[in-house]
Amino acid sequence: MSAVPQRPMAVRRRQSGQVLVLAVGGMLALIAMISVIVDGGNVWAQQRIVQNGADASAEAGAIVMARRFSLIINGLPYDDAVFDAQINSAIQASITANGLTGATAYYTDICGIPLRPNGTGALNSGTEDLASAAVVGQGTIPTSAATSPDCPNLQVGPPAGVMVIGQKNVGTYLAGAVGISAIPVGTRATAVTGYLQDYCDSTQGNGCKLLPVTVPVDVLTCDNHNNPQSTGTPWVYGPIYKVPLCQNGPGNVGWIDWNGGGGGTPEIIDSVNTPNNPNINLPSWQQVAETGNVNSAGLETALRNYDGKVVLIPQFDLTCDAGNAHAVPDSTVPAINTGPNYGCPAGGLGGNGTNQWYRMPSFAFFQFCTITDPACVAVGATHGAYTNGTNTVCDSGNGATSCLIGRFVDVIASGTVGPGVGGGIAGNKTVGVQLIK
């Protein structure tokens, strides 16, 4: 009987060592694959957070640029050294709040092209040259005599925005096992200021038409006696609202008399058909000719010409009874921003008289309903205005018999709305901020 050959002990140990190496390698490969899923997913989520932070920081700087732009177009003095410091402060505060690191901001024109300190494009053979670009917070804003930017052809315009390039180091969970403790996430955002046009129908000229109607900043309803009541909750973007026209009284939707001549409903209809508003600063007091439902077929027809279109509607937050002396509330700074009366004569704030003024801190972009909008048809609205007679479509359980129906698209709370088309300008001009990339 022959003996079974025995393998040398050294060979068996060597094979065991090889298996151990393969096992460790397999575990590391498994950890690497899991880390791609776990840490990769976390980086992807953080990328969105970092992008939001960069967006917010760019918009914060552009909002300050909007104030500068408002001074320029109104021929008022301004100091670029002061504005540069304010723009930098706004951006840095947002960068800190959003946890960004290594962020740098540059000045751009309306096209988002970075500018050199002399106002020329920071470009090299058509590509960005950030090494030569003007950095925010260096004591000044690029000087420029340019007036006609041409984005496709890289012809720059005057300073109009800021670009923020930010970074955040995202800590890892499993990738640390393979020597990766953090993954840098970088992003950029550019926001500019100028005349707002994007929310407007192209047939309306260079800006949305401003209608002589004002709604409160908060959702409005009517009580059981058809008196206006504020819910204290701001309007939100997107949903279809039935804005009720309760009975005549302060706090209700107001019809504005731009000229102060007391022309009544016929003058309101004229202002709807051909906007004739003056230059309007935010905030400011404006005189209200009538409130609630004026019960006019002519006004209803004029408003329905805007079915499906976006218009500008002033919003109000305070009312003022100017009293028997017909005093005019003070819309100048600092009175208009100083409580408790915000420029309203003593004893007149929230009064119940007929000579009413409304304080307007913002403008809403409002899209009127139309029969081709499924969301409007779903609530029974085939038009955007019901201001003549009793309209059951307006009753949302509050007894309203007339209303405006549509959705809020956006709100601007800073800047200036220019004269209406009746004043010689094709469309209203609204200064605002837009994130472009």
Backbone hydrogen bonds, N-H to C=O, Kabsch-Sander energy under -0.5 kcal/mol:
donor,donor_aa,acceptor,acceptor_aa,energy
12,R,8,P,-1.7
13,R,9,M,-2.3
14,R,10,A,-2.1
15,Q,11,V,-2.3
16,S,12,R,-2.1
17,G,13,R,-2.3
18,Q,14,R,-1.9
19,V,15,Q,-2.1
20,L,16,S,-2.2
21,V,17,G,-2.3
22,L,18,Q,-2.4
23,A,19,V,-2.6
24,V,20,L,-2.8
25,G,21,V,-2.8
26,G,22,L,-2.6
27,M,23,A,-2.4
28,L,24,V,-2.5
29,A,25,G,-2.4
30,L,26,G,-2.5
31,I,27,M,-2.9
32,A,28,L,-2.7
33,M,29,A,-2.3
34,I,30,L,-2.7
35,S,31,I,-2.9
36,V,32,A,-1.8
37,I,33,M,-1.5
38,V,34,I,-3.3
39,D,35,S,-1.8
40,G,35,S,-1.2
41,G,37,I,-1.6
42,N,38,V,-2.1
43,V,39,D,-2.7
44,W,40,G,-2.3
45,A,41,G,-2.2
46,Q,42,N,-2.7
47,Q,43,V,-2.3
48,R,44,W,-1.2
49,I,45,A,-1.5
50,V,46,Q,-3.2
51,Q,47,Q,-2.5
52,N,48,R,-2.4
53,G,49,I,-2.1
54,A,50,V,-2.5
55,D,51,Q,-2.8
56,A,52,N,-2.6
57,S,53,G,-2.1
58,A,54,A,-2.6
59,E,55,D,-2.5
60,A,56,A,-2.1
61,G,57,S,-1.8
62,A,58,A,-2.3
63,I,59,E,-2.2
64,V,60,A,-1.1
65,M,61,G,-1.8
66,A,62,A,-2.0
67,R,63,I,-1.3
68,R,64,V,-1.8
69,F,65,M,-2.6
70,S,66,A,-2.3
71,L,67,R,-1.7
72,I,68,R,-2.1
73,I,69,F,-2.6
74,N,70,S,-1.2
75,G,72,I,-1.5
76,L,71,L,-2.9
80,D,78,Y,-0.5
83,F,79,D,-2.3
84,D,80,D,-2.7
85,A,81,A,-1.7
86,Q,82,V,-2.1
87,I,83,F,-3.1
88,N,84,D,-2.4
89,S,85,A,-2.3
90,A,86,Q,-2.3
91,I,87,I,-2.3
92,Q,88,N,-2.9
93,A,89,S,-2.1
94,S,90,A,-1.7
95,I,91,I,-2.7
96,T,92,Q,-2.5
97,A,93,A,-2.2
98,N,94,S,-1.8
99,G,96,T,-1.3
100,L,95,I,-2.2
101,T,167,Q,-4.6
104,T,165,I,-2.3
106,Y,163,M,-2.7
107,Y,134,A,-2.1
108,T,161,G,-2.4
109,D,113,I,-1.5
112,G,109,D,-1.7
115,L,107,Y,-2.4
116,R,120,T,-3.4
119,G,116,R,-2.4
122,A,114,P,-3.1
123,L,121,G,-2.2
124,N,127,T,-3.0
127,T,124,N,-1.4
129,D,122,A,-2.8
132,S,129,D,-1.8
133,A,130,L,-0.8
134,A,115,L,-3.5
136,V,105,A,-2.5
138,Q,135,V,-1.1
143,T,117,P,-1.8
150,D,155,Q,-3.0
154,L,151,C,-1.6
155,Q,150,D,-2.5
156,V,154,L,-0.8
160,A,108,T,-2.9
161,G,108,T,-1.8
162,V,191,A,-2.3
163,M,106,Y,-2.9
164,V,189,A,-3.1
165,I,104,T,-2.9
165,I,163,M,-0.5
166,G,164,V,-0.6
166,G,187,T,-2.2
167,Q,101,T,-1.2
168,K,185,V,-2.1
170,V,168,K,-0.7
170,V,183,I,-2.6
171,G,169,N,-0.6
172,T,181,S,-1.9
177,A,174,L,-2.0
178,V,175,A,-1.5
179,G,176,G,-1.6
180,I,175,A,-2.3
181,S,179,G,-0.7
183,I,170,V,-2.7
185,V,168,K,-2.3
186,G,184,P,-0.5
187,T,166,G,-2.3
189,A,164,V,-1.9
191,A,162,V,-2.1
192,V,434,Q,-2.6
193,T,160,A,-3.0
194,G,432,G,-1.8
196,L,430,T,-3.8
200,C,197,Q,-2.2
204,Q,201,D,-2.2
205,G,202,S,-0.8
206,N,426,A,-2.2
207,G,204,Q,-0.9
211,L,209,K,-0.6
211,L,312,L,-2.3
213,V,211,L,-1.7
214,T,254,G,-2.7
215,V,314,P,-2.0
217,V,316,F,-1.8
219,V,233,T,-3.5
221,T,229,Q,-2.5
223,D,227,N,-2.4
226,N,223,D,-2.1
229,Q,221,T,-3.2
231,T,219,V,-2.5
235,W,217,V,-1.1
238,G,408,F,-1.7
241,Y,406,G,-3.5
243,V,241,Y,-0.8
243,V,404,L,-3.2
245,L,402,S,-2.4
246,C,244,P,-0.8
247,Q,226,N,-2.9
252,N,249,G,-1.6
254,G,214,T,-2.1
255,W,290,E,-3.7
256,I,212,P,-2.3
256,I,254,G,-0.5
257,D,287,Q,-1.8
258,W,256,I,-0.8
267,E,263,G,-0.6
267,E,264,G,-0.6
268,I,264,G,-1.6
269,I,265,T,-2.6
270,D,266,P,-2.0
271,S,267,E,-2.0
272,V,268,I,-1.7
273,N,269,I,-2.6
274,T,270,D,-2.8
280,I,417,V,-3.2
281,N,279,N,-0.5
282,L,415,G,-1.3
284,S,360,M,-1.2
286,Q,358,Y,-2.3
288,V,356,Q,-2.3
289,A,255,W,-2.1
289,A,287,Q,-0.6
290,E,255,W,-1.5
292,G,253,V,-2.5
293,N,246,C,-0.9
294,V,292,G,-0.6
296,S,387,T,-1.5
300,E,296,S,-1.9
301,T,297,A,-2.3
302,A,298,G,-2.0
303,L,299,L,-2.6
304,R,300,E,-2.0
305,N,301,T,-0.6
305,N,302,A,-0.8
306,Y,303,L,-2.0
307,D,304,R,-1.5
308,G,368,F,-0.8
309,K,306,Y,-2.7
311,V,366,F,-2.7
312,L,209,K,-2.7
313,I,364,A,-2.7
315,Q,362,S,-2.8
316,F,215,V,-1.8
317,D,359,R,-2.0
318,L,359,R,-0.8
320,C,357,W,-2.5
321,D,348,G,-3.1
322,A,320,C,-0.8
322,A,355,N,-1.7
326,H,323,G,-1.9
327,A,322,A,-1.3
330,D,343,G,-2.9
331,S,329,P,-0.6
336,I,332,T,-2.6
337,N,334,P,-1.4
338,T,335,A,-1.6
339,G,337,N,-0.6
342,Y,338,T,-1.9
344,C,341,N,-2.0
348,G,345,P,-2.3
350,G,319,T,-3.5
351,G,348,G,-1.9
356,Q,354,T,-1.7
357,W,320,C,-2.2
358,Y,286,Q,-2.7
359,R,318,L,-2.6
360,M,284,S,-3.2
360,M,358,Y,-0.5
362,S,315,Q,-0.8
363,F,412,I,-2.5
364,A,313,I,-3.2
365,F,410,D,-3.2
366,F,311,V,-2.8
366,F,364,A,-0.7
367,Q,407,R,-2.9
368,F,309,K,-2.2
368,F,366,F,-0.6
369,C,405,I,-2.3
371,I,382,T,-0.8
373,D,370,T,-1.8
376,C,373,D,-0.8
377,V,373,D,-2.3
378,A,374,P,-2.0
379,V,375,A,-0.6
379,V,376,C,-1.0
380,G,377,V,-1.6
381,A,376,C,-2.7
382,T,380,G,-0.6
386,Y,403,C,-2.6
391,N,389,G,-0.6
391,N,401,T,-2.0
392,T,390,T,-0.6
394,C,391,N,-1.8
395,D,392,T,-1.3
396,S,394,C,-0.9
403,C,386,Y,-2.0
404,L,243,V,-2.1
405,I,384,G,-2.5
406,G,241,Y,-1.9
407,R,367,Q,-1.9
408,F,236,V,-0.5
409,V,365,F,-3.4
409,V,407,R,-0.5
410,D,365,F,-1.0
412,I,363,F,-2.6
417,V,280,I,-2.5
418,G,416,T,-0.5
418,G,429,K,-1.9
420,G,277,N,-2.1
422,G,275,P,-3.1
423,G,420,G,-2.3
424,G,421,V,-1.5
425,I,420,G,-1.0
427,G,425,I,-1.9
428,N,208,C,-0.6
430,T,428,N,-0.6
431,V,416,T,-1.1
431,V,429,K,-0.5
432,G,194,G,-2.5
434,Q,192,V,-2.7
436,I,190,T,-2.2
436,I,434,Q,-0.6
437,K,190,T,-1.4
